[in-house]
Amino acid sequence: MSSQSGNIATYSGFGLGLRRTHYDDFLEGDVPVDFVEVISENYMIEGGRQMRILEQVRERLPVIIHGVSMSIGSARGLDEDYLAKLKQLEQRIEPLWVSDHLCWTRTSAHNSHDLLPMPLTKEALAAVCNNIDRAQSVLGRAMLFENPSSYLTFPEDEMSEWEFLTEMVRRTGCYLLLDVNNIYVSSKNHGFSSQEYLTGLPLDRVRQIHLAGHDPATADRDIIIDTHDREVIEPVWKLYAKALEMLPHLPAVMIERDENIPPLGELLTELDRAREIADRVLEPA
């Protein structure tokens, strides 16, 4: 386990991603959320309106910074300039925590801006763990990493994704961001059991849950495409309830919408449903 990892306390609450469409809502009134999440790369800047707004929101609410370009799976190691900018943002905002994805996005000369899949091999696991240790050392704190949506497997794979994540957590001391929609999408694409996936994870290391939707037009195809641009579908709500039954604590739960951003009220309605399901599942017998 990385000596730099430290411990992350549990935090129970319900939140949303802070998107430009809703800046005024957050600045002008009290939005009924417990926290917000922002995309790290959008705020890895010296100043400007976006940063001022984030600092104003941070005065009222805890903030999670969630990255899409760390490229924790890169065989060549991490971009030190990226880490320095992320560290600067972390010190400026003092977020609840810092997260990213189990994926790779970058070669030495190119950033794809896509969350590309990892081969589930011992060699890839070693590279990922080395990179996580480096990131956590620079930040001086443990990070969270999100399970991806995936559309292919590699013939070289030596383990399941949940086995990969479990060993990653054990070696580095990092924590998990559980994206329930991603589990659903990947289970349909690869034919594994979402129940087996959950059972195989170190659920005591889950600190956050993402809930999102995907394009229903792909539901009857061989491959479901994760778009994060629709409301949460019923099977994902059911899987969320199942996950809550299995988790040892209520984590931070949020609705994630990346495209087709609706009025704030629609997202708050979905968030209310997340609360209601948690209340029902976790109600004392």
Residue, then its C-alpha position, 0 to 999 in steps of 0.5 A: m500500500s502506498s505510504q502516501s495514500g492516507n485515509i478518506a472518511t466516509y461522506s454521505g450526501f447527494g449532489l450534482g455535477l456543476r455545469r455552466t448551464h446552472y452557474d446562475d442557479f448556484l450563485e443566486g439561490d440555495v440549491p438543495v444539494d450536499f455537494v457538487e462535482v466539477i471536471s478537473e480539467n475545466y478548472m486547471i487554470e490560473g483564473g477567470r470567470q469559471m474559477r471565480i464561480l467555483e470559488q464562490v460555490r466552494e464557499r457554500l458547498p463541498v466540491i469534488i474534482h473529477g478528472v478525465s485526462m490523468s491517463i492512469g493506465s499510460a505505460r509511459g507514466l503520468d504527465e508531470d505538468y498535468l500533475a502539477k496543475l492538478k495539485q495547484l487546483e487541489q490546493r486552491i479548492e481543497p476538495l472533498w476528494v480527487s477522482d479519475h477513471l481506470c483508463w488511458t487517454r494519452t500517448s507521449a504525443h497525443n491525448s485522445h480525450d476518450l476514456l480508452p479501455m485497459p487490458l486486464t493483465k498483470e503487466a497493466l495492473a503494475a503500471v496502473c499501480n505505479n501511476i496511482d502511487r505517483a499521483q497520490s504522492v504528488l497530491g499527498r492524499a488518496m484518490l478515487f478511481e471510477n470503473p469504466s464503461s467498456y465495449l471490448t475485451f482483450p485476448e490477453d486478459e488475465m482477470s475480471e475487471w472487479e479482480f483488477l480493481t480489487e488488487m489495485v485498491r489493495r496495492t495502492g490504498c486508493y478508493l473507488l468511485l462506483d459508476v452504477n450505469n457503467i456496471y450495467v452497460s459493461s455487464k450487457n456488453h460482455g455478458f457478466s453478472s452485475q451482482e457478481y461484479l459488485t460482490g467481487l469488489p472491496l465495497d468498504r472502499v467505495r466513497q462515491i456513486h455516479l448515476a447516469g443514463h445512456d442512449p436507449a436507442t442502443a438497448d436492443r443492439d449487441i453493444i450498448i453505448d454509454t452517453h451520460d446524456r439521458e435520465v437514469i433508466e429503470p434497470v440502473w435504478k434497480l442496480y443502485a438499490k442493490a448496491l446500497e443493500m451491499l455497501p457497508h455505508l451510504p456514500a456520496v451519491m450524484i446524478e451525472r449528466d455530461e451532454n444534453i444538460p436539462p434545466l436544474g429542476e429535472l436533475l433535482t427530481e432525479l436526485d430526489r429519487a436517489r434519496e428516496i431509494a436510499d431512504r427505503v433501502l437503508e430504513p432500519a428494520 
